[in-house]
Amino acid sequence: GDGEKFVYLTFDDGPSKNTDGILEILAQKGVPATFFVIGDNAQRYPDKLRAIVAQGSLVANHSQTHKTDVIYQSEQAFLDDLNQGRQTILSILGPDYPDDLIRFPYGSTNRRCREYRDGVKAAGYRFFDWNALNGDAESGASKRSAQDLYDELVKTVNVQAEKGRDII
């Protein structure tokens, strides 16, 4: 209804050894999320990819390799890697699985990636960045406590909530 607020919870770079634990918590809470997966990892853990879907969450494309020095050489190199990621996901989840949702490795806002946005859209992809995070991907994150990361997440969500939008 009117005034409803939505938060989109996203996880990048998996599937990984952490996926099962994340899915368990999401299932307990009855919360779906979007997992932007790397194709190489999906090939390593196809059962975890299927588990994401079984839990009620969405699998989306975060490139095949995440090797930004290679895939960001050109728009075509990026599209080739995205297309490979798409094929990997479909080979595991079936040809009818929704395959148009992507996230640029490290986001679409850096100068080079901004130049690729139109080509990515023209290739039939929709891309989503994020506007709230907990700092777990920043350098030095492994030295921070879970509570510290949680507190940062709450702070950034509150900032974005005042603007009426949340993608975590």
C-alpha positions, 0 to 999 in steps of 0.5 A: 500500500501507500507509504510502504517501504522496501529494503532489498538485501543483496549478497555479492561474490558467492556462492561460497562457504558462507552461503549455507549459513546466510540461507539458514538465517534468511529462512528462519526470518522468512526473508528473501534476498538477491545473491549476485553470484560469480559464475566461477563460484557457481560452477564450484558450488552448483548445489548452493546456487540451487539452495538459494532458489529453494530458499526463495531468494533470487540468483543474479549475475555478478560476472563470470570471473570478477577479474576487473583488470580483464573484464573492464578492458572494453565494453565488449570484454565486459559483455562477454564475461556477463554473457558467460556468467549468464550461461553458467547460471542458466546451465545450473538453474535451467534455461527459463531462469530469469537472467537479466539482472546484473551487478557490475563488479565494484558497482557501475559508478566508476568512470569506466563502468559509467561508459558501459551502462548503455551497452549493458542495457542494450544487451538486455540487462538491468543493473543494480548498485547499492546505497547502504552497506556494512563495510564488510567489503572494505579493506581491513574489514576482517579485523572488525567485529560483527557488532561494528559491521552491524552498527555501520549497516544500521547507520547507512540504512537509516541515512538511505531510509530518510531518502526513501530507498534502500539496496543493501 
